[in-house]
Amino acid sequence: MPYASDRTMLDADSHIMEIPEWVERHADPEIRDRLVPLGLSKAGGATAKMIEGAIQQAEERRERGVSIEQVVAGKKGWHAPGAFDPSERSKALDDLGFAQQLVFSTFSATQYLAHPDMDVRYGGIRAHNRAMAEFCGDDPRLIAVAQLSLHDPARAVQAIDEARELGCGAFWIPAAPVDSRAPGHPDFDCVWSALEEHRIPFMLHVGAARNFVGKEWLNNGQPRPRDLVGGGENLRVRDFMALSFAPQMFLTALVFDGVFERFPNLRGGVIELGAGWVPEYLRNLDMSQKIFRRSDPNVAALSLQASEYIRRQVRFTPFPGEDVGRMIRDAGAELFLFSSDYPHPEGTNDPVGRFERTFDGIDEAAKQQFYAKNFEYMMGA
């Protein structure tokens, strides 16, 4: 029996585990040799030899016709079924039982997303998006998440068109300013317009080629602790505490710089960045609007209450173990999404059970929103 068998569940966060030269195989010849080697430092000490072993085990499973069962409670990372093999991923999804699954990459952004040469940066993005589309292309349940850089808006729009033609269903954008420009700068309106026109959401996700906490905060005279779970982002306690800062600043720019006002059908997801902070963030948005509408023309020009833009246009994935029931009671059922984070270990061996244990007093309609309806809304259904 599949893991998710009691109701329709749509998974807003899953991953592939890239293997060496995954991006290079899909890159145009003129930039292939200029890509940075795949960086695995965030994997908590993963080695090429370990990856080679995982590839060999996947080949042996395929040759022996091993059944793919109990994957949610099984091995994670590269050793998880379907971590990098698309045909095996479909079998793993059969066992997981999720009706759809957004699929993000894990490490490949280290090869190009911060590259100073825009030809390499956007060439790497193009290669990544081709690879993602290929991985997901044979199974309609798998939705490829393309990557996007805002640094060159014209190239970004071209990247949207190319990835959309390949079948990608969402675009992962770093939650950061672009050089000296905020994400709400009018230079980027062509990007937001293209996403709105095609009804394709943007995604903010942990780990898009940027450190979480400055190195000076880690210089405390103590040995640096190991990563807690050895997963895709290699988080430690200070990183975890700061995760919500970047998405809050990014979304605040989209609200108060009028992006959501100008593009009311633009949709977005905040993925694997926690969600316990969201109710208070909405209250702070409204308080800020009330305080600064007299002194800031952009704030005064908004036609809605600031938090209503977020409610209308953005959805969030809580971490397994966060008290989603409390979040729903505090902020409403329309904001939050189910996610498994498969095959990253951060998703735990029972994400559904962890969420369900917080749902005392939550009615069936709210659960349906969490497990499926909010995902459908975010994706433009």
N, C-alpha and C positions, 0 to 999 in steps of 0.2 A: 504494500500500500504506500503511495507517495506520502512524503512528509507533510505537505500541505494538502489535506484531503477533505477538510470540513467546510471550506468556503473557497471562493475565487480569491487568489492572492497575486498581486502584481508587485514585483520586486524592483524597487527604485535604486538599488545599488548592488552591482556585482562587478567582477573584474576578470580580466585575463592576466596571467603571469607571463610576461614576455620572455622569450628565449633569445639567446644571442643572434644578432643579425635579422631579427624579426622586422624591424623598420627598414634596414638596408635593402632587404629583398624587394621592397615595394617603392624604393626611392628612384627618382630619375637619375640617370648616369652622371649628370654634371654635378650633382651634389652628394652623391653616395659616399665618396671617400672623404668628404668634408664634415660628415656627421661625427659628433662626439661618441666614443664607445658607450654602450649601455652602462649606466651607473647603477650599481646595486648596493651602495652604501646604506640606503634606507631599509634594506632587507634584513638588517640585524646580523650581518656576517655571512650572508649567502655566498657560495662560491660556485665557480663554473663547474667544478667536479660534481657538486651536489645537483646542479641543474641537469648535467649529463645523465646522472643516475635516474632522475625523475623522467627524462625523455625515454630512457631505456625501459623503465617500468611501464610507461604508457604503451610502448611498442609491444611489450610482452603481454599486456592485458588485451590488446587488440588481436594479437596472433592466437591467444588462447581463448578468445571470446568470453572473457570474464564478465559476469553480470555486474552492473553498476548499481549498488544498493547502499542505503544508509549513508549517503554521502555527507549529509549535514553534520553527522556525528563523527565522521572519519577524518582522514588526513587533510591538512590545509596547505596553502602555498602551492608550490610547483608539483607537489606529490598528490594534490587533490585531483580526482577525475574531472577532466574537462578544463583543467587550468590553462592549457594552451592548445589542446587538440579540439577543433570545432565539432567533429563528429562525436567525440566522447562527451563534449559539453552538452549536446542534445540529449544524450542518454542520462547524464547527471541531472539535467533539468526535468526529465521524465520522473526521476526518483524524488527530486525536490518538490515537484508538483506545482510550481509557480506558473501562472498562465502567460506572463511576460516578464522580461528581465532586462533592465538597462545594463549595458556592459561598458565599463570603463577600462582603460589601460591602467598600468601600475607604475612602471618605471621609465617608459620610453621618452617622456617629456625632457628627461635629463640630457637627451641627445641633441636637442635643437631649440627648445622653447625659449631659452635665454641667450641663444646665439646672437652675436652682434651683427652678423651678416644676414640681412633680411632674405636674401635668396636661399640661404641654408635654413633659416627659421621657417619660412613658409614652405620650402621644399620638404623639410622634415614633417611639418604638419600634414602636407599632402600625402606623404608616404604613410604616416600614422593612420590617416583617415582611410586610405585604401586598405591597409591591413585590418583595421577594425571592421570595415564593410565586408571584407572577405571572410573574416571569422564568423560574422553573424549572418552572412548572406543566405545560407541554406536552411535556416530555421527561423520562421517568421516570429517566433516567440522572443528571439534575441534582438534587442534594439541597440545598434552600435552608437556609442557616444563619440562623436568627432571632437577634435581639439581646435581651438581658435585663439589667435593672438590679435589684439586690437591695435597693435603698434602701427600698422599701415591699413587704414580703414578700407581702401580700395582693394587691397589684396585680401583682406578679411571677407569682404563681400564675395569675391571670386572664390575663396575657399568654401564659403557657405554653399554657393551654387554647385561646386564640384562635388562636395561631400553629400549634398542632398541628392544629386543624380546617382551617386553610388548606393544610396539607400540609408544613409546615416539619419538617425532620428532625434538627435539632440547635440548641443555644442557646449563643451567644457571650456570656460573662460577663467583665467586666473583672477582671483578676487583681490586685485591690486590696482593702484594707479598705473597709468601708461606714460612712462617718462615723466613729464611735468603736467600731465593732464589727468583730471578725474574721469572716471567712467561715464559721468553725466555730461561731459563736454559735447558740444554740438558736432564736433568732428566725427563722433561715433554714431550719430543718428542714422547714417546709412546702414550701419550694421544692425541696429535695433529694428529699423524698418524692414530689412530683409528677413530677419527672424520672425517678425510679426506677420509679414506677408505670407510666408511659407508655413506659418503655424508650427514652428519648431522652437522648443524651449532652450534657453541657456541654462547651464549648470555651473554652480560653484561647488567645488569639491576639495577636500583636504589634499594637500601635497602637490600643488601645481608649481613645482620648480621654485619654491620660495621657503626660506627658513621660517619657522614658527616664532621662535624667540631669539633675540639678539644674543650673540656669544657672550657679551658682558654679563648677562643675567645668569649664565651657566658657570661663570668664574667665581665660585664660592669657596675655594680652598679645599673642596672635597673631591674624591674620585667620582668621575661621571658615572651615574647608574646605568645599568643595562636597560635595553628596551623591554617593556613589560611583557609583550606578547610576541615579539619577533615578526611582526606583520609588515604590511606594505608601506606604512608611513614612519615606522620606527619612533613612535612617540614616547616622551617621558613626561613627568608630572607637570613641569612648567609649560611644555608644549600644549598639553591637554587643557590647562587652565586658560590659555590664550587662543584656543581654536576659534572662538566665536568673534574675535575682534575684527578680523579681516572681512568676513561676510557682513557684519553689521555696518562697517564703514562703506562697503560697496553698495549695499542696499540703500543706505541712507543717502548716498549720492544719487541713486536712481530715483528716489522719492523726491528729495528737495531740489534737485536740478531739473526736475520735470520730465524725466524720461518716461516714467509710468503714466504721466499725464498725457504726453504726446503720443504714446504708443499703448493704448489701453488694452490691446489684445496680446501684447507681449507676455509670455509666461516664463517662469524660471523655477529652478529647484536648488535648494541648499542641501547638499548631500554629504554625509559622513562628517558633519561639523557640529553634531549635537543639535538639540532643540529645546533643552530645558531653559535656555536663555530667552526664548522667543516671546513668551507672554510679557515679561518686563520690558523687553525691547519695544514692543508695540505701545506700551504705556509711555515709554520715554519718547517715542516718535511724536505722539500726540501732545505730550507736555512741551516738547521743543517747538512744535508748530504754534502752540498757544502763546509761548513766550516771545518767539522771534518773528511772528507774522507782521508786526508793526515796523520792524527795522530791516527786514530782508524781503526785497520784492519777489524773489523766487518763491519764498514760503507763502507770501500773501497771495500769489497767483494760483495756488493749488485750489482745485474745485472740490476736492474730497478731504475728509479727515485723513491725516497722514497714514495711519495704520490701515485704512481701507485699501490703499494701493497694495500693501503687502497681502492682505486677505484676498484681494481680487486676483493677484498675479504671481504669488510665490508660494511654494510648498517646501516642507522641511522633513528630513529624516532624523528621528531620535536615535540615539545609541541604544542597543539592547541593554536593558537594566535601568535606563532612565524611566521615570514615573510618567508614562504617557497618559495614563488616566487622569492624573493631576493636571497635566498640560491641557488636555481636552476640556476638563471642567473649568479651567482658568481662562483659556483663550479661544475655545471653540473646536469643533470636530473637523472643520474644513481645512486645517493648516498642515496636518501631519501625515506622513507616508510610511508604509512598511518598507523595510529593507533587510537583506540578509548579509550583505558584504561578502558573499561567497566568491572565491575560495579563501579570502583573507581570514585569519584566525580571529580578528577583532569581532567578526560576526557571531562568534560563539557556536557551540554545538546544538543550540536550541533557541534561535532568536524568537520564534513565535511564542514559545513558552514563557520567555522572559517578558515579552510585551503583555501577554495575557495575564500574567500575575499582577499587573498594575491596573486591570480593567474592572475592578469591583465598582458596580454602580453605573457602568458605561453601557448604554443600550445598543441593540443590534445595529441600528441605523448608523450610529457613530463608528462602530467597528467596521462596517462595510465601507465607510468613507476612508478609514485608515488603511484598510487592506487593499482597496481597489479604486474607489470612486475618485479620490483625490489624485491618484496617479493618472487616471483617465483625463481628468480636468487639466492637469499640468501638461499633458502631452497633446492637448488640443481637441480632445473628443467632445 
